[in-house]
Amino acid sequence: MNCVIKGASYILAHTPDMVLENGTTQTTEKIVNPNSDYLKELPNHLRSYEDALKYLPNQTYIGNMHPDQLAEVPQPWTDARIEGMDKRVGKYGEIMPQEEFYLMMQVCDVFELVRLDKEFVAAHKEAFLANPVIDESIAARLHEGVEASEVEHFVNDEHAEPLYHNAKLVGYVKRAHDVDVNLSAHVMLENMVSKASAVLSLLHLLRQEGVNKDEITYVVDCCEEACGDMNQRGGGNFAKSIAEIAGLQAATGCDVRGFCAGPTHAFINGASIVKANTHKYVVVLAGGCTAKLGMNGKDHVKKGLPIYEDMIGGFAILLGQDDGINPVVDTEHTGRHTVGTGSAPQNVTASLVTAPLEAAGLKVTDVDKYSAEMQNPDITKPAGAGDVPLANYKMIAALAVKKGELDKSQLASFPTEHGMVGWAPTQGHIPSGVPYIGVCRDDMLAGKIKRAMIIGKGSLFLGRMTNLFDGVSVMINANEGIKEEAAAVSQEEIKSLIGKAMKDFAASLMAASDAE
C-alpha cells in the first residue's frame, strides 16, 4: 500500500505589529539597548498589507505564481510588480491581514487567554466571518470582546502580552499560571499564534480537497514551539488541539519535533503510517513562529530595505492511500544524517542526497527537482547568509561531478534545471523542503516532472544537548497507476497441477497396495 499526496495548503498572516512586539531580535534589543537607532527607525520599514500582497514571493507561496515564473523576475524582488499578482487568496491558501488573524487566534483559544477590545472585534468581525473557510462552528467561538479598560489592566498589571494593531492596543494574551514560566503570557502567545496559523492551513486544505473530515484519523504537528508546563515542558499536543478546532472529530495525533528538519521528519512519519495501513488519511501540518519575525531586521533596516520577515507562515499536507493518480511518497529510500555523518557540508549532502539515490539505483540527475532550504534570498542575502537554495544546489551538483554523473560544464545550469529560487518566509521550519510539495504535486499531475526530493535540515546544537546537525530526505515519484498483480498461475496451469497431483496420488496408492 503506497502513500500518495492528496493535497497541500499554504497560508501567510501579515503581522507587522508583532514584528515590533514579539520578534526576538526586537524584544532582545529592547532589553539590551532600548534607545537604539534600530528600534527608532524600524517602524518606518514595516510594510502595509497591500505591499505584502504585491510581494511576489508571497504570491508564490500561496500558489498564484509558479516558482519558475518567479525565477524569471530579476532579483531583488522588493519593488518587482506583476499586474494581477496582488491577490489575498491563492490556489493553496491565503494571506490573512493582521486584524483578522487576531480574531483567528481568539477563536482557537479554549482557556479564555486571548481577549480583544470589543470595538476592534466589531470593526473586523464581518470581514473575518466572510472568509469561506470560517464555518458556523468556528464562528460560534468568536467572543464579542471586552472593554478597553480590561485590556489595559491585564497588560499593565497582570503581565499579559499586548496585541497591537497600527500601534494601538487592541487586545491581550494573558498568562495561564502565576509562577510557571512555561505558561507565561509570552509562551502562550507564541503557542496560540502557531496553533491559529496551523488551524487556518488545515481549514484551507479541507476546503480545497473536499475530504470527509471523519476520514482523517491522524494529525501530525511539526512546528517549532513546545506545549507543556513546568512538569513536562514539551509534552504537546498541538496536533490534537488543532484537529479539535477544525472539527476533525475522528482524529487523534501527536507532535513531531526536529528543529528545521521537523516537517520532513513528520512527512516521512505520516507517509509511513499510511503505507502501513494504520490510518487511511493523515495530515501533516505546522503553524508559524513569532520569534522569527524581523529576525534579520537590523540588516534590512541598515540597507534601507523593508522588513520582509513580517509574515507568519503555515502549511498542511494531506496524505492518503494510493489512488493510482496522485504522487507517491517513496518511504523505502530515505536519506538520513546519522550520528556518524559529521558536520562537513559535503558529508551532510552525501548522506541526504547521494546515499538514498545509490540505494535506489539512481543518479543525481535522475531527480528532476530538489527542494531543500527554500529561503527567500531577498531575506538572507542582505543578512550575509547568501542565497541558501543556490548554495545547496551547487553542493549537490559538485557531488554529482565527483561521482561522474555530471560534467563540469553542466555545473552552472544544474541549479536552474534541478532546483528553484527560494520563496518561503524565514519561519524556521517552514522553508525546509515542504513549500515545494504543493507545486510538486501539481507538476507531476501535469506530467512536467517524474521525480523530486524533499530535504530537511536541522540544527540540533541549538538545544544545547548535542553538537550534531540533523537531516532527512525523501523522494516523491509520479504515480504510474495501480498495477493489478498478475495471477500466480493460469487456468491451464491449475488444471495441469491438479492432474499431476491426482497422478501422484494414484501412484502412491498403487505403491501402497503393492507393498501389502
C-alpha positions as CSV (number, residue, x, y, z in Angstrom):
1,M,0.0,0.0,0.0
2,N,1.7,3.2,-1.2
3,C,1.1,6.6,0.3
4,V,0.2,9.4,-2.0
5,I,0.0,13.2,-1.6
6,K,-3.7,14.1,-1.9
7,G,-3.3,17.9,-1.4
8,A,-1.4,20.7,0.2
9,S,-2.2,24.2,1.6
10,Y,0.0,27.2,2.4
11,I,-1.0,30.3,4.3
12,L,0.5,33.5,5.5
13,A,-0.6,36.1,8.0
14,H,0.8,39.6,7.7
15,T,1.7,40.7,11.3
16,P,3.7,43.9,11.3
17,D,2.9,44.9,14.9
18,M,4.0,41.5,16.0
19,V,7.4,42.2,14.5
20,L,7.8,45.1,17.0
21,E,6.4,43.3,20.0
22,N,7.2,39.6,19.6
23,G,10.2,39.0,17.3
24,T,13.2,38.0,19.4
25,T,15.6,40.4,17.6
26,Q,13.4,43.3,18.7
27,T,12.5,42.1,22.2
28,T,16.2,41.4,22.9
29,E,17.1,44.9,21.6
30,K,14.5,46.5,23.9
31,I,16.3,44.9,26.8
32,V,20.0,45.5,25.9
33,N,19.6,48.7,24.0
34,P,16.2,50.2,24.4
35,N,17.1,53.6,22.9
36,S,18.8,52.1,19.8
37,D,18.6,53.8,16.4
38,Y,17.4,50.5,15.1
39,L,14.2,50.5,17.3
40,K,13.6,54.1,16.4
41,E,13.9,53.5,12.6
42,L,12.2,50.1,12.5
43,P,8.6,51.3,12.2
44,N,9.4,53.2,9.1
45,H,10.4,49.9,7.4
46,L,7.2,48.0,8.1
47,R,5.2,47.0,5.0
48,S,1.5,47.7,4.6
49,Y,-0.8,44.8,3.9
50,E,-1.2,45.9,0.3
51,D,2.6,45.9,-0.2
52,A,2.8,42.4,1.4
53,L,0.2,41.2,-1.1
54,K,2.1,42.6,-4.0
55,Y,5.4,40.9,-3.0
56,L,5.9,38.1,-5.5
57,P,7.5,35.5,-3.2
58,N,4.3,35.8,-1.0
59,Q,2.1,35.2,-4.1
60,T,4.3,32.2,-5.0
61,Y,3.9,30.7,-1.5
62,I,0.1,30.7,-1.7
63,G,0.1,29.4,-5.3
64,N,-0.6,32.3,-7.5
65,M,2.8,32.1,-9.1
66,H,4.9,29.1,-10.1
67,P,8.5,29.1,-8.8
68,D,9.6,29.0,-12.5
69,Q,7.7,32.3,-13.1
70,L,9.3,33.9,-10.0
71,A,12.8,32.8,-11.3
72,E,12.2,34.9,-14.5
73,V,11.8,38.1,-12.4
74,P,15.2,39.7,-11.7
75,Q,16.3,39.9,-8.1
76,P,15.8,41.6,-5.7
77,W,12.0,41.4,-5.7
78,T,11.5,44.3,-3.4
79,D,9.9,46.6,-6.0
80,A,9.0,44.0,-8.6
81,R,5.4,44.1,-9.5
82,I,3.3,42.0,-11.9
83,E,-0.3,43.1,-12.7
84,G,-2.8,40.8,-11.0
85,M,-0.3,39.4,-8.6
86,D,-1.7,41.1,-5.5
87,K,-4.4,38.6,-4.5
88,R,-5.3,37.7,-1.0
89,V,-6.4,34.1,-2.0
90,G,-4.3,31.7,-4.0
91,K,-4.5,28.1,-5.1
92,Y,-3.1,26.8,-1.9
93,G,-4.4,29.3,0.7
94,E,-4.4,32.9,1.6
95,I,-2.6,35.9,3.1
96,M,-4.6,37.0,6.1
97,P,-4.4,40.5,7.4
98,Q,-3.3,41.1,11.0
99,E,-6.6,42.2,12.3
100,E,-8.4,39.1,11.1
101,F,-5.5,36.9,12.3
102,Y,-6.1,38.2,15.9
103,L,-9.7,37.1,15.6
104,M,-8.4,33.7,14.4
105,M,-6.2,33.5,17.5
106,Q,-9.2,34.2,19.7
107,V,-11.4,31.5,18.1
108,C,-8.6,29.0,18.6
109,D,-8.4,29.8,22.3
110,V,-10.2,27.4,24.7
111,F,-9.0,28.7,28.0
112,E,-10.0,32.4,27.8
113,L,-6.5,33.5,27.4
114,V,-7.0,35.7,24.3
115,R,-9.2,38.7,24.6
116,L,-9.8,41.6,22.2
117,D,-11.2,45.0,22.5
118,K,-14.9,44.9,21.8
119,E,-14.7,47.8,19.3
120,F,-11.9,46.1,17.5
121,V,-14.0,42.9,17.2
122,A,-17.0,44.8,16.0
123,A,-14.9,46.6,13.3
124,H,-13.5,43.4,11.8
125,K,-16.0,40.7,12.7
126,E,-17.9,40.9,9.4
127,A,-14.7,40.5,7.2
128,F,-13.5,37.6,9.3
129,L,-16.8,35.7,9.1
130,A,-17.0,36.3,5.4
131,N,-14.0,34.1,4.9
132,P,-15.3,30.9,3.2
133,V,-13.1,28.7,5.5
134,I,-14.7,30.0,8.6
135,D,-17.7,27.7,9.2
136,E,-20.5,28.0,11.7
137,S,-18.7,26.0,14.4
138,I,-15.7,28.3,14.3
139,A,-17.8,31.5,14.0
140,A,-19.6,30.4,17.2
141,R,-16.3,30.5,19.0
142,L,-15.8,34.2,18.4
143,H,-16.0,36.3,21.6
144,E,-17.6,39.7,21.3
145,G,-14.7,41.3,23.1
146,V,-14.1,43.2,26.3
147,E,-13.8,46.8,27.4
148,A,-10.7,48.7,26.6
149,S,-10.1,49.2,30.3
150,E,-9.9,45.4,30.8
151,V,-7.3,45.2,28.1
152,E,-5.2,47.9,29.6
153,H,-5.5,46.3,33.1
154,F,-4.2,42.9,32.0
155,V,-1.3,44.4,30.0
156,N,-0.3,46.9,32.7
157,D,-1.0,44.9,35.9
158,E,-1.3,41.2,35.1
159,H,1.8,40.5,32.9
160,A,-0.3,39.9,29.8
161,E,1.2,40.1,26.3
162,P,-0.2,43.1,24.4
163,L,-1.7,42.8,20.9
164,Y,-1.3,46.0,18.9
165,H,-2.8,46.9,15.5
166,N,-1.5,50.0,13.8
167,A,0.4,50.8,17.1
168,K,-2.9,50.8,19.0
169,L,-3.5,48.4,21.9
170,V,-6.4,46.1,20.8
171,G,-6.1,43.0,22.9
172,Y,-4.0,40.7,25.1
173,V,-2.9,37.2,25.7
174,K,-2.8,36.5,29.4
175,R,-0.6,34.1,31.4
176,A,-2.0,30.6,32.2
177,H,-0.2,30.3,35.5
178,D,1.1,32.8,38.1
179,V,4.5,31.1,38.5
180,D,5.1,28.6,35.7
181,V,7.3,30.3,33.1
182,N,6.2,27.6,30.6
183,L,2.7,29.0,30.9
184,S,3.7,32.7,30.8
185,A,1.9,35.1,28.6
186,H,4.8,35.2,26.2
187,V,4.8,31.4,25.7
188,M,1.0,31.4,25.5
189,L,1.1,34.0,22.7
190,E,3.8,32.0,20.8
191,N,1.8,28.8,21.1
192,M,-1.5,30.5,20.2
193,V,0.0,32.1,17.0
194,S,1.4,28.7,16.0
195,K,-1.9,27.0,16.6
196,A,-4.0,29.6,14.9
197,S,-1.9,29.6,11.7
198,A,-1.9,25.8,11.6
199,V,-5.7,25.7,12.0
200,L,-6.0,28.2,9.1
201,S,-3.8,26.0,7.0
202,L,-5.9,22.9,7.8
203,L,-9.2,24.7,7.1
204,H,-7.9,25.6,3.6
205,L,-6.7,22.1,3.0
206,L,-10.1,20.7,3.9
207,R,-12.0,23.1,1.7
208,Q,-9.7,22.6,-1.3
209,E,-9.7,18.8,-1.2
210,G,-13.3,18.3,-0.1
211,V,-12.3,15.2,2.0
212,N,-14.7,13.9,4.6
213,K,-13.5,15.2,8.0
214,D,-14.4,11.9,9.7
215,E,-12.0,10.1,7.3
216,I,-9.0,11.9,8.7
217,T,-7.9,9.9,11.7
218,Y,-4.4,11.2,12.4
219,V,-2.8,14.6,12.5
220,V,1.0,15.3,13.0
221,D,2.1,18.8,14.0
222,C,5.7,19.7,13.3
223,C,6.0,23.4,14.4
224,E,8.9,24.8,16.4
225,E,7.0,25.6,19.6
226,A,6.6,23.4,22.7
227,C,3.4,22.9,24.5
228,G,3.5,22.0,28.2
229,D,4.0,23.1,31.8
230,M,6.8,23.0,34.4
231,N,6.4,19.2,34.8
232,Q,6.5,18.4,31.0
233,R,7.8,21.4,29.1
234,G,7.3,20.0,25.6
235,G,4.6,17.4,26.3
236,G,2.2,18.5,23.5
237,N,-0.3,18.1,21.9
238,F,-0.6,20.8,19.2
239,A,-1.9,18.3,16.7
240,K,-4.9,17.3,18.6
241,S,-5.8,20.9,19.7
242,I,-5.7,21.9,16.0
243,A,-7.8,19.0,14.9
244,E,-10.4,20.0,17.6
245,I,-10.9,23.5,16.3
246,A,-11.1,22.3,12.7
247,G,-13.8,19.8,13.6
248,L,-11.9,16.5,13.0
249,Q,-13.9,14.5,15.4
250,A,-12.4,11.2,14.5
251,A,-8.8,12.3,14.6
252,T,-6.0,11.8,17.1
253,G,-2.4,12.7,16.6
254,C,0.9,13.8,18.0
255,D,3.7,16.4,17.7
256,V,7.0,15.7,15.9
257,R,9.9,18.0,16.6
258,G,13.3,18.3,14.8
259,F,14.1,22.0,14.5
260,C,14.1,22.9,10.8
261,A,14.1,19.3,9.8
262,G,10.9,18.6,11.7
263,P,8.5,18.9,8.7
264,T,10.4,16.4,6.6
265,H,10.6,14.0,9.6
266,A,6.8,14.4,10.1
267,F,6.2,14.0,6.3
268,I,8.1,10.7,6.3
269,N,6.4,9.5,9.5
270,G,2.9,10.4,8.2
271,A,3.6,8.6,4.9
272,S,4.8,5.5,6.7
273,I,1.7,5.4,8.8
274,V,-0.5,5.5,5.7
275,K,1.7,2.9,4.0
276,A,1.4,0.6,7.0
277,N,-2.4,0.9,6.7
278,T,-2.6,2.2,10.3
279,H,-4.5,5.2,9.1
280,K,-6.2,5.9,5.7
281,Y,-5.7,9.6,5.8
282,V,-3.0,11.6,7.7
283,V,-2.5,15.3,7.8
284,V,1.0,16.8,8.4
285,L,0.9,20.4,9.4
286,A,2.6,23.3,11.2
287,G,1.9,26.8,12.1
288,G,4.3,29.7,12.2
289,C,6.8,31.2,14.7
290,T,6.6,34.7,16.2
291,A,10.3,34.5,17.4
292,K,11.4,34.7,13.7
293,L,9.6,37.9,12.9
294,G,12.1,40.5,12.0
295,M,14.9,38.1,12.7
296,N,17.2,39.8,10.2
297,G,15.6,43.2,10.6
298,K,18.8,45.0,11.7
299,D,20.5,44.2,8.3
300,H,17.4,45.1,6.4
301,V,17.0,48.4,8.1
302,K,20.7,49.2,7.7
303,K,20.4,48.7,4.0
304,G,17.2,50.7,3.6
305,L,15.1,47.6,2.9
306,P,11.6,46.8,4.1
307,I,11.1,44.3,6.9
308,Y,10.5,41.2,4.8
309,E,10.1,39.0,7.9
310,D,6.6,40.3,8.7
311,M,4.8,37.1,7.8
312,I,3.6,34.2,9.9
313,G,3.7,31.0,7.8
314,G,1.7,27.8,7.9
315,F,1.1,24.6,5.8
316,A,-0.9,21.4,5.8
317,I,-0.4,18.3,3.7
318,L,-3.0,15.6,3.2
319,L,-1.6,12.0,2.8
320,G,-3.7,9.1,1.8
321,Q,-3.7,5.6,0.3
322,D,-2.7,5.0,-3.3
323,D,-5.4,6.1,-5.8
324,G,-3.3,5.5,-8.9
325,I,-3.2,9.2,-9.7
326,N,-1.5,11.3,-7.1
327,P,2.3,11.4,-6.5
328,V,3.7,8.6,-4.4
329,V,5.9,9.1,-1.4
330,D,8.9,6.7,-1.6
331,T,9.5,5.7,2.1
332,E,11.8,2.9,1.1
333,H,14.7,5.2,0.0
334,T,15.1,7.9,2.6
335,G,18.2,9.9,3.3
336,R,19.3,10.4,6.8
337,H,22.0,12.4,8.6
338,T,23.3,9.8,11.0
339,V,25.2,10.3,14.2
340,G,28.4,9.3,12.4
341,T,27.8,11.6,9.3
342,G,29.7,14.5,10.8
343,S,29.1,18.2,10.1
344,A,31.1,18.8,6.9
345,P,28.7,20.2,4.2
346,Q,29.9,17.5,1.7
347,N,29.1,14.7,4.2
348,V,25.8,16.2,5.1
349,T,24.7,16.4,1.4
350,A,26.0,13.0,0.6
351,S,24.0,11.4,3.4
352,L,20.9,13.2,2.4
353,V,21.1,13.0,-1.4
354,T,23.5,10.6,-2.9
355,A,23.2,7.8,-0.4
356,P,19.4,7.3,-0.9
357,L,19.8,7.6,-4.6
358,E,22.5,4.9,-4.7
359,A,20.3,2.7,-2.7
360,A,17.5,3.2,-5.2
361,G,19.9,2.6,-8.2
362,L,19.5,6.2,-9.3
363,K,21.9,9.1,-10.3
364,V,21.8,12.7,-9.1
365,T,20.4,13.7,-12.5
366,D,17.5,11.2,-12.2
367,V,15.8,13.6,-9.8
368,D,14.0,16.4,-11.7
369,K,13.7,18.8,-8.8
370,Y,15.4,19.1,-5.4
371,S,13.8,21.1,-2.6
372,A,16.0,21.8,0.4
373,E,16.1,25.1,2.3
374,M,13.8,27.3,0.2
375,Q,14.6,30.6,2.0
376,N,13.8,33.7,0.1
377,P,17.2,35.3,-1.0
378,D,15.7,38.8,-0.6
379,I,15.8,38.0,3.2
380,T,19.0,36.1,3.5
381,K,21.4,37.9,1.2
382,P,21.3,41.3,2.9
383,A,22.0,39.5,6.2
384,G,25.1,37.9,4.8
385,A,23.8,34.3,4.6
386,G,23.8,34.3,0.8
387,D,21.4,32.5,-1.5
388,V,20.7,29.4,0.6
389,P,18.9,27.3,-2.1
390,L,21.6,28.1,-4.6
391,A,24.3,27.0,-2.2
392,N,22.5,23.7,-1.7
393,Y,22.2,23.1,-5.4
394,K,25.8,23.9,-6.0
395,M,26.9,21.3,-3.4
396,I,24.6,18.6,-4.9
397,A,26.0,19.4,-8.4
398,A,29.6,19.2,-7.1
399,L,28.9,15.8,-5.7
400,A,27.4,14.7,-9.0
401,V,30.5,15.8,-10.8
402,K,32.7,13.9,-8.3
403,K,30.7,10.8,-8.9
404,G,31.0,11.1,-12.6
405,E,27.2,11.7,-13.0
406,L,27.5,15.3,-14.2
407,D,30.0,17.0,-16.5
408,K,31.8,20.1,-15.1
409,S,30.3,22.1,-18.0
410,Q,26.9,21.5,-16.5
411,L,27.6,22.9,-13.1
412,A,26.3,26.3,-13.9
413,S,23.0,25.0,-15.4
414,F,22.3,22.4,-12.6
415,P,20.6,24.9,-10.2
416,T,18.2,26.0,-12.9
417,E,17.4,22.6,-14.2
418,H,17.2,20.7,-11.0
419,G,16.5,23.5,-8.5
420,M,14.4,26.6,-7.8
421,V,14.7,30.0,-6.4
422,G,13.7,30.4,-2.8
423,W,10.3,31.9,-2.0
424,A,9.5,30.9,1.6
425,P,9.5,33.2,4.6
426,T,12.2,32.6,7.2
427,Q,9.9,30.9,9.7
428,G,12.5,28.4,10.8
429,H,11.0,25.1,9.9
430,I,8.6,26.4,7.2
431,P,11.2,26.7,4.3
432,S,12.8,23.3,4.9
433,G,11.7,21.4,1.8
434,V,8.0,21.3,2.3
435,P,6.9,24.6,0.5
436,Y,7.5,22.7,-2.8
437,I,5.2,19.8,-2.1
438,G,2.1,21.5,-3.4
439,V,3.9,22.7,-6.6
440,C,5.5,19.2,-6.9
441,R,2.1,17.5,-6.8
442,D,0.7,19.9,-9.5
443,D,3.7,19.5,-11.8
444,M,3.6,15.7,-11.5
445,L,-0.1,15.6,-12.2
446,A,0.6,17.8,-15.2
447,G,3.3,15.4,-16.4
448,K,6.1,18.1,-16.1
449,I,8.3,16.1,-13.8
450,K,8.6,12.5,-12.6
451,R,10.8,12.6,-9.5
452,A,11.6,15.1,-6.8
453,M,13.4,15.0,-3.5
454,I,12.4,16.8,-0.3
455,I,15.3,17.6,2.0
456,G,15.0,18.8,5.6
457,K,17.9,20.1,7.6
458,G,18.1,21.0,11.3
459,S,20.4,22.5,13.8
460,L,20.3,20.2,16.9
461,F,23.0,22.2,18.6
462,L,20.5,25.0,19.3
463,G,19.1,22.9,22.1
464,R,22.5,22.6,23.8
465,M,22.1,18.8,24.0
466,T,24.4,17.9,21.2
467,N,26.7,19.5,18.6
468,L,25.1,17.3,15.9
469,F,23.2,18.5,12.8
470,D,20.0,16.8,11.7
471,G,18.6,16.0,8.4
472,V,16.3,13.6,6.5
473,S,15.2,13.4,2.9
474,V,12.5,11.6,0.9
475,M,11.7,11.2,-2.8
476,I,8.3,11.8,-4.4
477,N,7.6,9.9,-7.6
478,A,4.9,10.4,-10.3
479,N,2.2,7.8,-9.9
480,E,2.3,5.1,-12.6
481,G,-1.1,3.8,-11.7
482,I,-2.2,0.9,-9.6
483,K,-0.9,-2.3,-11.2
484,E,-3.0,-5.4,-10.9
485,E,-1.0,-8.3,-9.6
486,A,-0.7,-10.9,-12.3
487,A,-2.4,-14.2,-11.5
488,A,0.1,-16.6,-10.0
489,V,-0.9,-19.3,-12.4
490,S,-3.3,-19.6,-15.4
491,Q,-6.3,-21.8,-15.5
492,E,-4.5,-24.2,-17.8
493,E,-1.6,-24.4,-15.3
494,I,-4.1,-25.1,-12.5
495,K,-5.6,-28.0,-14.4
496,S,-2.1,-29.3,-15.1
497,L,-1.2,-29.1,-11.4
498,I,-4.4,-30.8,-10.3
499,G,-3.8,-33.5,-12.9
500,K,-0.3,-34.0,-11.8
501,A,-1.3,-34.2,-8.1
502,M,-4.0,-36.8,-8.9
503,K,-1.5,-38.9,-10.8
504,D,1.0,-38.7,-8.0
505,F,-1.8,-39.6,-5.5
506,A,-2.9,-42.6,-7.6
507,A,0.7,-43.7,-7.9
508,S,1.2,-43.6,-4.2
509,L,-2.0,-45.6,-3.7
510,M,-0.7,-48.3,-6.1
511,A,2.6,-48.4,-4.4
512,A,1.0,-48.8,-1.0
513,S,-1.2,-51.7,-2.4
514,D,1.8,-53.5,-3.9
515,A,3.6,-53.2,-0.6
516,E,0.7,-55.0,1.2
